[in-house]
Amino acid sequence: MKFRYKGTNKKRKSISGVIEASSFEEARTRLRNMEIRPQKLEKDVLSVQANFNLDLSFGNIIDLKGLIIFTRQLSSLVNSGVTVVMALQILSEQERRPAFKRVLVNIKEHIESGGGFADVLQKYPKAFSEFFVRIIEAGEVSGSLDKSLVRVGQQLEKLNNIRRKVIGAMIYPLITLVVAIGVVSFLLAKVVPEIISMYQDPSKLPAITIFVINVSNWFRANYHLVFGGIIGGFFGIRMAYRVPEVKKAVDPILLKVPVVGLLILRSSIAIFARTLSTLVTSGVQLLTAFQICERVTSNYALKECIRDAAASVTEGHGISQGLGKRKIIPAMVLHMINIGEMTGKLDDLLLKVAEIYDEEVDDAVGLMTTLLQPLLIVVVGGIILVIMIAIYLPLFGLTENMGAQ
């Protein structure tokens, strides 16, 4: 559940945002841990509604790839000595997406009127994530906006690379599954009835042939239910997974699934480590950085690990002690983070963890592809083989009878 808050931080600066918690009490506790005094705290109605609405669109003003290009262009202009206002003017004039063009114009006008860059960015959460906003905010405060833009761009590119690898690993099984369903459906709906009609006495057919005939007859009578069930099941699972209670129960199980769980864990650790490293390097407060990392992490079990780490820091203990509480994060990661805390080079060690797990993601993708390809071929080939045996087995019987005569 998400809560929208308004309050003041330790510098008595007004601050607002959205925090995830299971209750009002937990939300208040987490805000206190972040050294934020809440003046207003309420349920985020939009996020509650989103959990029960099927979102067929991506809902964002700009996709990740477009945001990477925008950030790269803005960074280049600012590094060249162009003011932020002028840079936004240039980028808005060449922007082709109407919605994002309006956002850029509004941001430019806000800054021209004396407002802060980060303050106006957070008004457009469908374009700029909290991670983006906080890095820009840290750059404004420290006077190093150009460096902050570079860091944001690098992080977004790494995130895009990881997502592309994970999606790429899923494409082959999905395509194979769709083709298999199409082939089997064609065999059952067209091929089996045509060939079986050649036999005069179906009662004398082999048991496997009778079984396939029954399946074919049932499929032709109920094909709309079959395809409707597949499509409905897909969207039903997607909607159910949006419910927090379901996600809380399913996510720890996903981490234990062979190969798939390995890919989820490694990609999530790479994203978490790089995000936290970028935030710490930019000077973002550690507890705020944990909150942002929790948001960019999709698996609920890993979210809880990050919450444990934040609670551990609040109690005066180390990050690694909290992260290792649930025995999910690998020991190597915990050791490197512990060394980073002791040596004062946490950001550097986190970056090394991210680089190591970037390579681990590649290995997990390769392993997944290597194992799934032969497995899918065997399963699909086995189904088709059974159908073909059922079709041609009676022909062999007819041939033998003709030879005997």
C-alpha positions in Angstrom: 0.0 0.0 0.0 1.2 3.5 -0.8 0.8 6.7 1.2 1.2 10.2 0.0 2.9 12.6 2.5 3.8 16.2 3.0 6.2 17.3 5.7 9.5 18.9 6.6 13.0 17.4 6.8 15.7 18.1 9.4 16.6 21.3 7.5 13.0 22.5 7.8 12.5 22.3 4.1 9.1 21.3 2.8 9.1 17.9 1.2 6.4 15.6 -0.3 6.3 12.3 -1.9 4.9 8.7 -1.8 6.0 6.0 0.6 5.1 2.3 0.6 4.0 0.7 3.9 1.4 -1.8 5.1 -0.3 0.7 7.5 -0.4 4.3 8.6 1.7 3.4 11.7 4.4 1.8 9.6 4.3 4.8 7.2 4.9 7.2 10.1 7.7 5.1 11.5 9.4 5.0 8.1 9.1 8.7 7.7 10.6 9.3 11.2 13.5 7.0 10.2 14.0 9.2 7.2 14.1 12.2 9.5 10.9 13.6 8.0 8.2 15.1 10.2 4.9 14.4 8.4 2.3 17.2 8.4 -0.1 15.3 6.1 -0.3 11.6 5.5 -3.0 9.9 3.4 -3.5 6.8 1.2 -2.4 7.3 -2.4 -5.8 6.9 -4.1 -4.3 6.7 -7.6 -2.0 3.8 -6.6 -4.9 2.0 -4.9 -7.0 2.2 -7.9 -4.2 1.1 -10.1 -4.0 -2.2 -8.2 -7.5 -3.1 -9.4 -7.5 -1.7 -12.9 -6.1 -3.5 -15.9 -3.5 -1.1 -17.4 -3.3 -1.9 -21.1 -1.1 1.1 -21.8 2.3 1.7 -20.2 1.0 4.8 -18.5 4.2 6.8 -18.9 4.7 10.0 -20.7 8.0 8.8 -22.0 9.6 5.3 -22.2 12.9 4.3 -20.7 14.8 4.5 -24.0 13.4 8.0 -24.7 14.3 9.1 -21.2 17.9 7.9 -21.7 18.2 9.9 -25.0 16.7 13.0 -23.3 19.0 12.7 -20.3 22.1 12.2 -22.6 21.1 15.3 -24.7 20.4 17.5 -21.6 23.7 16.4 -20.1 25.7 17.2 -23.2 24.1 20.7 -23.5 24.7 21.5 -19.8 28.3 20.3 -19.9 28.8 22.5 -22.9 27.9 25.6 -20.9 24.3 26.0 -22.0 21.9 27.0 -19.2 19.2 24.5 -18.1 16.5 26.9 -19.4 18.0 27.2 -22.8 18.7 23.4 -23.0 15.1 22.7 -22.2 14.0 25.2 -24.8 16.2 23.4 -27.4 15.0 19.9 -26.4 11.3 20.9 -26.3 11.5 22.4 -29.8 12.8 19.1 -31.3 10.6 16.8 -29.1 8.0 14.8 -31.2 5.9 13.4 -28.3 3.2 16.0 -27.6 2.7 15.0 -23.9 6.5 15.1 -23.1 6.9 18.3 -25.1 4.3 20.0 -22.8 6.1 18.7 -19.8 9.4 20.2 -21.0 7.8 23.6 -21.7 6.2 23.6 -18.2 9.5 22.7 -16.6 11.3 25.5 -18.5 8.6 28.0 -17.5 8.8 26.9 -13.8 12.6 27.4 -13.7 12.3 30.8 -15.4 9.9 31.9 -12.7 12.5 31.1 -10.1 11.5 27.5 -9.1 13.9 24.6 -8.6 14.6 22.0 -11.3 14.1 19.0 -8.9 11.0 20.6 -7.4 9.2 20.7 -10.7 10.4 17.3 -11.9 8.6 15.6 -9.0 5.3 17.0 -10.3 5.6 14.6 -13.3 6.1 11.1 -11.8 5.0 9.5 -15.1 8.1 11.0 -16.7 10.7 11.2 -14.0 11.1 8.6 -11.2 12.0 9.5 -7.7 15.5 8.3 -8.3 15.8 10.8 -11.2 14.5 13.6 -9.0 16.7 12.9 -6.0 19.9 12.8 -8.1 19.0 16.1 -9.7 18.2 17.6 -6.3 21.5 16.5 -5.0 23.2 18.0 -8.0 21.4 21.3 -7.5 22.4 21.5 -3.9 26.0 20.6 -4.5 26.3 22.8 -7.6 27.2 19.7 -9.8 24.1 19.3 -11.9 26.2 18.3 -14.9 27.7 15.4 -13.0 24.3 14.4 -11.7 22.9 14.3 -15.2 25.8 12.0 -16.2 25.1 9.7 -13.3 21.4 9.5 -14.0 22.1 8.8 -17.7 24.6 6.0 -16.9 22.2 4.4 -14.4 19.3 4.5 -16.8 21.4 2.9 -19.5 22.5 0.1 -17.2 18.9 -0.5 -16.1 17.8 -0.6 -19.8 20.6 -3.1 -20.6 19.5 -5.4 -17.7 15.9 -5.2 -18.7 16.8 -5.9 -22.4 18.7 -9.0 -21.3 15.9 -10.3 -19.2 13.3 -9.7 -21.8 15.6 -11.3 -24.4 15.8 -14.4 -22.3 12.0 -14.6 -22.2 11.3 -14.0 -25.9 12.5 -17.4 -27.2 10.4 -19.5 -24.8 7.4 -17.3 -25.5 7.7 -17.6 -29.3 8.2 -21.3 -29.0 5.2 -21.7 -26.8 3.0 -19.6 -29.2 4.2 -21.7 -32.2 3.6 -24.9 -30.3 0.1 -24.0 -29.4 -0.6 -23.0 -33.1 0.8 -26.3 -34.5 -1.0 -28.5 -32.0 -4.2 -26.6 -32.5 -3.9 -27.1 -36.3 -3.2 -30.8 -36.0 -6.2 -31.3 -33.6 -8.6 -29.1 -35.6 -7.7 -30.0 -39.2 -5.3 -32.9 -39.7 -6.7 -35.4 -37.2 -10.3 -35.2 -38.4 -9.3 -35.5 -42.1 -7.2 -38.6 -41.6 -9.4 -40.3 -39.1 -12.4 -40.0 -41.5 -10.5 -42.5 -43.7 -11.1 -45.3 -41.2 -14.5 -47.0 -41.5 -14.7 -48.6 -38.0 -13.3 -46.2 -35.3 -14.0 -48.8 -32.5 -11.2 -51.0 -33.8 -8.6 -48.3 -33.7 -5.7 -48.4 -31.2 -6.3 -46.9 -27.8 -3.9 -44.0 -28.4 -5.7 -43.1 -31.6 -9.1 -43.1 -29.9 -7.7 -40.9 -27.1 -6.4 -38.3 -29.7 -9.7 -38.5 -31.5 -11.6 -37.7 -28.3 -9.2 -34.8 -27.6 -9.6 -33.5 -31.2 -13.4 -33.7 -30.9 -13.4 -31.9 -27.6 -11.0 -29.2 -28.9 -13.1 -28.5 -32.0 -16.2 -28.2 -29.8 -14.5 -26.0 -27.2 -11.7 -24.2 -29.0 -13.2 -20.8 -28.0 -13.0 -21.8 -24.3 -9.4 -23.0 -24.7 -8.2 -19.8 -26.3 -10.4 -17.7 -24.1 -9.0 -19.5 -21.0 -5.4 -18.9 -22.2 -6.0 -15.2 -22.8 -8.1 -14.8 -19.6 -5.5 -16.7 -17.6 -2.7 -14.5 -18.8 -4.5 -11.2 -17.9 -6.0 -12.8 -14.7 -2.5 -13.8 -13.4 -1.3 -10.3 -14.3 -4.1 -8.6 -12.4 -3.7 -11.0 -9.4 0.0 -10.3 -9.3 -0.7 -6.6 -8.8 -2.5 -7.3 -5.5 0.0 -6.8 -2.7 -1.0 -9.9 -0.8 -0.6 -12.1 -3.8 2.8 -10.5 -4.8 4.0 -11.0 -1.2 3.2 -14.7 -1.3 4.4 -15.4 -4.8 7.7 -13.4 -5.0 9.7 -15.5 -2.5 8.6 -18.6 -4.4 9.8 -17.1 -7.7 13.3 -16.8 -6.3 13.4 -20.5 -5.6 12.4 -21.5 -9.2 15.4 -23.1 -10.9 17.1 -20.8 -13.4 14.3 -18.2 -13.4 14.9 -17.4 -9.8 18.6 -17.1 -10.4 18.0 -14.5 -13.2 15.5 -12.5 -11.0 17.9 -12.4 -8.1 21.0 -11.5 -10.0 19.3 -8.8 -12.1 17.7 -7.3 -8.9 21.0 -7.2 -7.1 22.7 -5.5 -10.0 20.0 -2.9 -10.1 20.0 -2.4 -6.3 23.7 -2.1 -6.0 24.1 0.4 -8.9 21.2 2.5 -7.8 22.4 2.7 -4.2 26.0 3.5 -5.4 24.7 6.3 -7.6 22.6 7.7 -4.8 25.3 7.6 -2.2 27.9 9.1 -4.6 25.5 11.9 -5.3 25.1 12.7 -1.6 21.5 11.5 -1.1 20.8 10.6 2.5 21.2 6.8 3.1 17.7 6.1 4.4 16.2 8.1 1.5 18.4 6.1 -0.9 17.0 2.8 0.6 13.5 4.0 0.0 14.3 4.7 -3.6 16.1 1.4 -4.1 13.0 -0.3 -2.6 10.8 1.3 -5.3 13.1 0.3 -8.2 13.2 -3.3 -6.9 10.2 -5.3 -8.2 10.5 -8.5 -6.2 8.7 -8.2 -2.8 11.1 -10.5 -1.0 14.0 -8.3 -2.0 12.1 -5.2 -1.0 11.8 -6.7 2.5 15.6 -7.2 2.5 16.1 -3.5 1.7 13.6 -2.5 4.4 15.6 -4.7 6.9 18.8 -2.9 5.8 17.2 0.5 6.4 15.9 -0.6 9.8 19.4 -1.9 10.7 21.0 1.4 9.8 18.4 3.2 11.9 19.2 1.0 14.9 22.9 1.8 14.5 23.9 -1.5 12.9 25.5 -2.2 9.5 23.8 -2.4 6.1 25.0 -6.0 5.5 23.6 -7.2 8.8 20.1 -6.1 7.7 20.4 -7.3 4.2 21.5 -10.8 5.3 18.6 -11.2 7.8 16.4 -13.2 5.4 19.2 -15.4 3.9 18.4 -14.2 0.4 21.3 -12.0 -0.6 24.5 -14.0 -1.4 27.3 -13.9 1.1 29.7 -12.3 -1.4 27.5 -9.3 -1.7 27.2 -8.9 2.0 31.0 -9.2 2.5 31.7 -6.5 -0.1 29.1 -4.2 1.4 30.5 -4.8 4.9 34.1 -4.0 3.6 32.7 -0.8 1.9 31.2 0.3 5.2 34.3 -0.3 7.2 36.7 1.4 4.7 34.3 4.3 3.9 34.2 3.3 0.2 30.6 2.0 0.2 29.8 3.6 -3.2 32.9 2.0 -4.9 32.2 -1.4 -3.5 28.6 -1.2 -4.5 29.6 -0.3 -8.0 31.9 -3.3 -8.1 29.1 -5.5 -7.0 26.9 -4.1 -9.7 29.6 -4.8 -12.4 30.0 -8.4 -11.1 26.3 -9.0 -11.2 26.0 -7.5 -14.6 28.2 -10.3 -15.8 26.2 -12.8 -13.7 23.0 -11.7 -15.4 24.7 -12.6 -18.8 25.6 -16.0 -17.4 22.0 -16.5 -16.1 20.5 -15.5 -19.4 22.9 -17.9 -21.2 22.0 -20.7 -18.8 18.3 -20.1 -19.1 18.5 -20.1 -22.9 20.7 -23.2 -23.0 18.3 -25.2 -20.7 15.0 -24.0 -22.1 15.7 -24.6 -25.7 16.2 -28.4 -25.6 13.4 -28.7 -22.9 10.9 -26.9 -25.0 11.9 -28.8 -28.1 11.5 -32.1 -26.3 8.1 -31.2 -24.8 6.7 -29.8 -28.1 8.2 -32.6 -30.1 6.8 -35.2 -27.7 3.2 -33.8 -28.1 3.4 -33.7 -31.9 5.0 -37.2 -31.9 2.1 -38.6 -29.9 -0.4 -37.1 -32.3 1.5 -38.4 -35.4 1.7 -41.9 -33.9 -2.0 -41.9 -33.2 -2.7 -40.9 -36.8 -0.4 -43.3 -38.6 -0.5 -46.4 -36.3 -3.8 -47.6 -37.8 -2.2 -47.2 -41.3 0.5 -49.7 -40.3 -2.3 -52.1 -39.2 -4.1 -51.8 -42.5 -0.8 -52.4 -44.4 -0.2 -55.6 -42.4 -3.7 -56.8 -43.0 -3.4 -56.2 -46.7 0.0 -58.0 -46.7 -1.6 -61.0 -44.9 -4.4 -61.2 -47.5 
